[in-house]
Amino acid sequence: MTESPPRTRAVKRLILVLAGGLAGVAVGLAGVYGIATLAGNLFGGADKTASVCRPAVDLAAKIAPFARGEVAAVTVAKNPLQLPNLAFQDASGKALTLDAFRGRTVLVNLWATWCVPCRQEMPALEALEKKLGSPNFEVVTINIDTRDAEKPKTWLKEVGITGLKYYADPNAKTFQDLKSVGRAFGMPTTLLVDPQGCEIGTIAGPAEWASDDAVKLVEAALAK
């Protein structure tokens, strides 16, 4: 077999390097933004998202000064992001999606009984709901325990959490859906979402949601 000339071999190596680099970029984009988001960007979905979610980014800029103290870890949205239409269920097992809350600002919180920080912040989330809950705002806590559907209900009852509506996703797909758009890295995960289903702000980890800082942050979002 005749060996390829050095120039030919060099060209082939360059092609392989470029192909590998492009594949790596594609995989990276898919990992950060999710396949659906990437497809949307390629076929015009990005323009629609920008149009729908630009007000949420503008609002995020306005409330950024309130992300301090007990809620200093909240990252306000810098770019338009319409969240996946998260699917879960209510206490009776009725299927719901995030779209059911369109027209309202919501604080979406993913939690589980095996997550100690999740359990610790639950009373504060309840206090926030009792203080600011209204037709325009709700704290939506979604349990993602996958093994025992009754365990989270029992735990809430035992610790006296009665001021939050019960929502659950026993398949934990909500976490994976948020992870696909780069918004879930651990537990708890909490997002402030505008009436169009767009991100206003996100926090990875717990916060003192009953604090004056948290109340002022949410009130600023509701004031618009």
C-alpha positions in Angstrom: 0.0 0.0 0.0 1.4 3.4 -1.0 1.8 5.8 2.0 0.1 9.1 1.7 2.4 12.1 1.2 3.1 14.2 4.3 0.9 17.1 3.0 -2.0 14.8 2.5 -1.7 13.3 5.9 -1.5 16.8 7.4 -4.7 17.8 5.6 -6.5 14.7 6.9 -5.4 15.4 10.5 -6.7 19.0 10.2 -10.1 17.8 8.9 -10.4 15.3 11.8 -9.4 18.0 14.4 -12.0 20.4 13.0 -14.7 17.7 12.9 -14.0 16.8 16.5 -14.0 20.4 17.6 -17.4 21.0 15.9 -18.8 17.9 17.5 -17.5 19.0 20.9 -19.2 22.4 20.5 -22.5 20.7 19.5 -22.3 18.4 22.6 -21.5 21.3 24.8 -24.4 23.4 23.5 -26.8 20.5 24.0 -25.6 20.0 27.5 -26.0 23.6 28.6 -29.1 24.6 26.7 -30.8 21.3 26.1 -31.7 19.7 22.7 -35.0 21.5 22.5 -33.5 24.9 23.2 -30.8 24.4 20.7 -33.3 23.3 18.0 -35.4 26.4 18.8 -32.3 28.6 18.4 -31.6 27.1 15.0 -35.1 27.3 13.6 -36.3 30.7 14.9 -37.4 29.7 18.4 -34.8 32.1 19.9 -36.5 35.1 18.3 -39.9 34.1 19.8 -38.3 33.5 23.2 -36.6 36.8 23.1 -39.8 38.6 22.3 -41.8 36.9 25.0 -39.2 36.9 27.7 -37.5 40.3 27.2 -39.8 41.9 29.8 -38.7 39.3 32.4 -35.0 40.3 31.7 -35.9 44.0 32.1 -37.7 43.2 35.3 -34.7 41.2 36.5 -32.5 44.2 36.0 -34.9 46.3 38.1 -35.0 43.9 41.0 -31.3 43.1 41.0 -30.5 45.6 43.8 -32.8 43.6 46.0 -30.8 40.3 45.5 -28.8 40.9 48.7 -28.5 39.8 52.3 -30.4 36.5 52.8 -31.1 36.2 49.0 -27.8 37.5 47.7 -27.3 34.1 46.0 -30.2 34.8 43.6 -28.9 35.2 40.1 -31.1 37.5 38.1 -31.8 36.7 34.4 -29.4 38.4 32.0 -30.8 36.7 28.8 -34.4 35.7 27.8 -35.2 32.2 28.9 -38.6 30.6 28.7 -38.6 27.6 31.1 -39.6 24.1 30.0 -43.3 23.4 30.6 -42.6 21.4 33.8 -45.0 18.5 34.3 -46.1 17.5 37.8 -49.2 16.7 39.8 -51.3 18.0 42.7 -52.1 16.3 46.0 -55.0 14.3 44.3 -52.7 13.1 41.5 -54.2 15.5 38.9 -51.7 16.2 36.2 -50.5 19.8 36.0 -47.8 21.8 34.1 -46.1 25.1 34.6 -48.4 26.5 31.9 -51.3 26.2 34.4 -49.8 29.1 36.3 -49.6 31.5 33.3 -50.7 35.0 34.3 -49.2 34.7 37.7 -45.7 35.2 39.1 -44.5 32.0 40.8 -41.6 30.9 43.0 -40.9 27.4 41.8 -39.0 25.3 44.3 -37.8 21.7 43.8 -37.4 19.8 47.1 -37.1 16.3 48.5 -37.2 14.7 51.9 -33.7 13.3 51.5 -32.4 16.9 51.0 -31.6 18.4 54.4 -31.4 22.0 53.2 -34.8 21.5 51.4 -36.4 20.5 54.6 -34.8 23.3 56.6 -36.1 26.0 54.2 -39.7 24.7 53.9 -41.1 26.6 56.9 -39.7 29.8 55.4 -41.3 29.1 52.0 -44.6 28.5 53.8 -44.1 31.9 55.6 -43.5 33.6 52.3 -46.6 32.1 50.8 -48.7 33.1 53.8 -47.4 36.7 53.6 -47.5 37.3 49.8 -49.6 34.5 48.4 -52.4 36.0 46.2 -54.1 35.5 42.8 -51.0 37.1 41.4 -48.3 35.1 43.3 -47.8 31.6 44.6 -45.0 29.6 46.1 -45.0 26.3 44.1 -43.0 23.7 45.9 -42.6 20.5 43.9 -41.5 17.4 45.7 -39.3 15.0 43.7 -39.1 12.0 46.0 -39.1 8.9 43.7 -39.4 5.9 46.1 -42.3 6.6 48.5 -45.1 8.9 47.3 -46.5 9.2 50.8 -43.3 10.0 52.6 -43.2 13.7 51.7 -46.9 14.2 52.6 -46.3 12.5 56.0 -43.2 14.6 56.7 -45.1 17.9 55.9 -47.9 16.8 58.2 -45.4 15.9 61.0 -43.7 19.3 60.9 -46.9 21.2 60.5 -46.5 22.6 57.0 -50.0 23.3 56.0 -49.8 26.6 54.2 -48.4 25.3 50.9 -50.3 23.5 48.2 -48.9 20.0 47.6 -47.3 19.4 44.2 -45.1 16.4 43.3 -43.2 14.9 40.5 -42.5 11.2 41.5 -40.3 10.8 38.3 -38.1 13.8 39.1 -38.3 14.8 35.5 -38.8 18.4 36.5 -35.2 18.4 37.8 -33.9 16.9 34.5 -35.9 19.4 32.4 -34.4 22.3 34.3 -30.9 20.8 34.2 -31.3 20.6 30.4 -31.5 24.4 30.3 -28.7 24.9 32.8 -31.0 25.8 35.8 -30.6 22.8 38.1 -27.3 21.8 39.6 -28.3 20.6 43.0 -31.0 20.7 45.6 -32.9 22.7 46.5 -33.4 24.6 43.2 -35.6 27.7 43.2 -36.7 29.9 40.3 -38.7 33.1 40.3 -40.9 32.9 37.1 -42.9 35.7 35.5 -46.5 35.3 34.2 -45.3 34.2 30.8 -43.2 31.3 32.2 -39.9 33.2 31.8 -37.0 33.2 34.2 -36.6 36.3 36.4 -34.1 34.8 38.8 -32.6 31.5 40.0 -30.9 30.3 43.1 -29.1 27.0 43.6 -29.3 26.0 47.3 -31.4 27.2 50.2 -32.3 30.7 51.2 -34.2 32.4 54.1 -37.4 33.0 52.2 -39.2 34.5 55.2 -36.6 37.2 55.6 -37.2 40.9 54.9 -34.7 40.6 52.0 -36.7 37.8 50.4 -40.0 39.6 50.8 -38.6 42.8 49.3 -37.2 40.9 46.4 -40.5 39.2 45.6 -42.5 42.4 46.2 -40.2 44.2 43.8 -40.9 41.5 41.2 -44.7 41.9 41.7 -44.6 45.6 41.6 -43.0 45.6 38.1 
